[in-house]
Amino acid sequence: MLDYSYFDIYIPRDTTREAARQLLTEHAEHGDWELDRLRLFPDGTRRIRLRRKIIRATRTM
């Protein structure tokens, strides 16, 4: 069974699309996050949920 860790980001409406893309790209490249959900609200704000797998070490002995 896969377990995930989640990270929510709120982006204000005055943030450009390019700046939002760059922010998400940095999280993906350096933190191994992937996009889980993006919600664009009528006022222009964005709520983004990122996720990454939790790797658990298993005992071998």
C-alpha positions in Angstrom: 0.0 0.0 0.0 1.3 3.4 -0.9 1.4 6.2 1.6 1.7 9.8 0.5 2.7 13.0 2.2 0.8 16.1 1.1 1.7 19.8 0.8 -0.8 22.6 0.2 0.2 25.8 -1.5 -2.1 28.9 -1.8 -1.2 31.3 -4.7 -2.7 34.7 -4.7 -4.6 36.1 -7.7 -1.9 38.6 -8.7 0.7 35.9 -9.3 1.4 35.3 -12.9 0.9 32.0 -14.6 4.7 31.8 -15.3 5.6 32.5 -11.7 3.2 29.8 -10.5 4.7 27.3 -13.1 8.2 28.1 -11.9 7.2 27.6 -8.3 5.7 24.2 -9.0 8.6 23.2 -11.2 11.1 23.9 -8.4 9.0 21.8 -5.9 8.9 19.0 -8.4 12.6 19.0 -9.3 14.1 19.6 -5.8 11.5 18.0 -3.5 10.2 15.1 -5.6 6.6 16.5 -5.4 4.0 15.8 -8.0 0.7 17.6 -8.7 -2.2 15.9 -7.0 -4.9 18.6 -7.3 -5.2 22.2 -8.6 -8.2 24.3 -7.9 -8.7 27.7 -9.5 -11.3 29.9 -7.6 -13.5 32.5 -9.3 -11.5 35.3 -7.6 -8.3 34.1 -9.3 -6.6 32.5 -6.4 -5.2 29.0 -6.7 -5.1 26.1 -4.2 -2.6 23.5 -5.2 -2.0 20.2 -3.4 1.2 18.4 -4.1 2.0 14.8 -3.0 5.1 12.6 -2.8 5.5 9.0 -1.8 6.6 8.1 1.7 9.3 5.4 1.4 9.4 3.2 4.5 12.4 1.1 5.2 11.7 -2.5 5.9 13.7 -4.7 8.2 15.6 -7.5 6.4 16.6 -9.5 9.5 
